[in-house]
Amino acid sequence: MKTKAWFLLFLAAAALLLAGKGLVVQVLRSNLLAKPDFLSASLLAVQKGTKLELIETQGNWYLVRGAGGQKGYIHQTAVAESKVSLGTMVPGKKGASEDELALAAKGFNEGNEKKLRGGKGYNFADLEWIMEQNAALAALAPFVRDGRLK
């Protein structure tokens, strides 16, 4: 019985490793685009944590497939590789602790944010307003053209 269970676990791990490379959206929000160009038509909005399947690479762009089967392009800076390893299937502590993450982010975590929200000199209302803004790609095209941005 144990041998059969280990064999099935091995087959499942092999299938995961052989499957398409997984990516995870690392920015708060982005879009799957029709072409590998920031000003291309948006096909689908994606949020941080969204899992995508890599189909092919074109320079700094990835052609990906979302969970719903929608294909589109996303820039490599918006995603990170979703690592699948046998270690992720084994029970036990994995990854960094909250304290280690807070140190990596220079002490800014959810607990510290709550402390800072009531303090002087921190205007979270302005930050939240900025985070809510969503410029349409059609409005950005003239801005990029007129400013000769690349």
N, C-alpha and C positions, 0 to 999 in steps of 0.2 A: 504493500500500500504506500509506504514512504517513497519507494523508488518511483512509483507512478506519479505521485504528487511532485517530486523533484523534476521529473521529466516534463510534466506539464508546465511547471514554472520556467524551466529552461526554454521550452518552445515559445511561451508567452514573451519572455525576455528577448529571444531572438527575433520574433515578429516585430516587437517595438523598435529594436535597433535597426532592422531592415526597412522599416516604414519611412516615408518621406520625412525630411528634416523638419522639425517643429520650430516655430518662432513664436515669441510672445511680445505683444505690444508693450513698450516700456515708457511711452510718453502718455500724458493724460488723455489726449485724443489725437486721432489722425484719420486719414481717409485712404481707402483703396481707390486707386486712380486708373483711368482707362489706358493711359500711356505712361511710360517712365519719365514724367515731367511734372514738376510741382504745379503747373498751371493747367494740367489736363483735367478733364471732367471727373468729378467725384462719383464713384459708383456705390460706395458704402462707407459710413462712418464707423470707426472702431475705437474702442476705449482701452485704457491701460489694463493689461491682464488678458486681453483677447488672444486666443491661440489661433495661429495661422499655420498652414502647411506650405513649405517652400516648394515651388514647382521648378523655377529656374532663376538664374542670376543674370542680370544685364548691367554691367558696370556696377554702380552704387545702388542699383534698384533690384528689388526682388519681385518676381511674379509669384503671387501667393494665392491660396484658396482658403476662404473662411469656412467656418463650421456649416454655414448654409449652402456651401458649394459655390458661392460667388468668387470669381477670380478677379484680380486686379493687382496693380503695382503699388509697392510701398518702399520708401527710402530706407536704406539700411540703418540709418541713425535712429529710426523710430522703433526698431525691434531688437530683440536679443535672442540668441539661440536658446531653445528650451532643451536642456540637457536631460536625456533619459539614460539612466544607468541602472545596473543591478543594485547599486547602493540605495536608490530611491525606493526600491521594493522591500528593503530590509528594515524591520522596525527599529526604533531607537532615535536618539537625538541626531538631527541633521542641520546643516546650515549655521548661520550666525545667530547669536542670541540678540535680544532686543538691545541690551547694553552695547554689544559690539556694533550693531547697526547705528545706534545713536552716536557712538564715537566716530564711526566712519562718516556720518553726516554732520560732524562737528557739534554734536549734542542736540540737534534739532529733531525731536520725535513728537508723537502725539501728546505725551505728558507735558513736555516742555512748551508745546504750542498752547496748551490750556493755561499754563502759568503766564505766558507772554500776552495772551489775549487781553488780560485786564491791566497790563502794564502800560506805562507812558512811552510814547515814541514808536508804537507799533500800530499801524493803521491797517487792520485786516479787512476793513470794508472796501478799501481801494483794491487790495489784492484780489478779493473775491469778485469785484466788478471786472477786473482785467481777465480773470479766469473764465468769466461768463461770456466774454466777447468771442464772436465767431465770424470772421470776415469771409465773405463769399469769394470763391476763387475768381469769379468773373470780375469782381471789384479790384482784386489784386493785380490782374494782368496789366492794366494801364499804369499802375504804380510801379511795377517791375520794369515795364517798357520805358516809361518816362524817366525813371531813375537810372536806366541802363544797368540794372542789376543782373547778375548771372546766377 
